[in-house]
């Protein structure tokens, strides 16, 4: 990896550097598989607990959308703070600071968290559809809401993880700090998923998709701007 | 001192006018209850202003690294929290009189509760970090991140989702009745003055504390 240059790198260059950080994180992750194991097992455990307690009751579709998002949301909370806390615990943060620019570090960690959430959803969503006998009418909207929603969760969770890794009380603080910033994503995600379940018309959830994309976009830009103030302290 | 005195007179006048000059609104279950607009709406507006000011001082802190800017940011967030709590309480009282329910998870109610949580989390972060420099920069970053969430919760979400919140009831053809506007705008001004007064007290106190720590 190249050292930080004085000139501002272009978008392609930035992305390439972010992917370099992502590859490093993936290699580290697949040595131990700690984060992916924790997050997927957490989600499966929650799903089983939810499923056997309400399974036979035949709960309504809106509640199913809520349950799906709550499972994804709490699994995200259980695993996404690792990205930065790991660097502080293994004392590798300083080396990473020398090796990559703040933007690249944030981009890489964000991509890693997005990948982690996608891996989680690939496992958990089909399981959920099967175990809860969920009938989705608008699959395209359903998938798009899930994808944009998870990117939104990942953006807010990544920047809060960066804050928390520098604070003293790491465990409880991550949940407390990220909860309110993630809630707008959660609310619109649930709303959009309900629309996808109950109607096959794609436009029925377009407002929710717009909200998700704009909130995620704004959060991403703001996070990218303020990240170096946390990282370079 | 003069400012405080004038503010006291102004606010008293607003209260008197709100009850004696403004007519009861027709079309409400309890027409007199509509007067709460003169206290509820300014509270919400001042809360939004306070959070914006907190974010502006947070940006200034990241630029200057001055602990005074951090103290101002915290003071403004604190006042924003107080005004948000007041807006929540007055709104809940109105909901109870109007729809006979203190709390119903209307999008407005949901949004304001989350907003309270955002800034409570901000103060949780402040208590979690001991070193003043580190506390200042971390909480500045969080205050900046909280701003888009605030805008989303206060201005976007209640307008996109269906809400019972009166926006059209008092507003005929997009405009609030003239007598209501004549009371509401001075009330907003009065509450902004109240915020400025409290903010100046908090910053003076923070300045003294910073000086004492240095000595």
Interface residues (C-beta under 8 A of the other chain):
Chain A: X156 X159 X160 X163 X166 X167 X168 X169 X173 X176 X177 X179 X180 X181 X183 X184 X187 X191 X207 X211 X215 X218 X219 X222 X223 X226 X229 X230 X233
Chain B: X62 X110 X114 X115 X117 X118 X121 X124 X125 X128 X129 X130 X134 X137 X138 X140 X141 X142 X144 X145 X146 X147 X148 X149 X152 X153 X156 X157 X160 X161
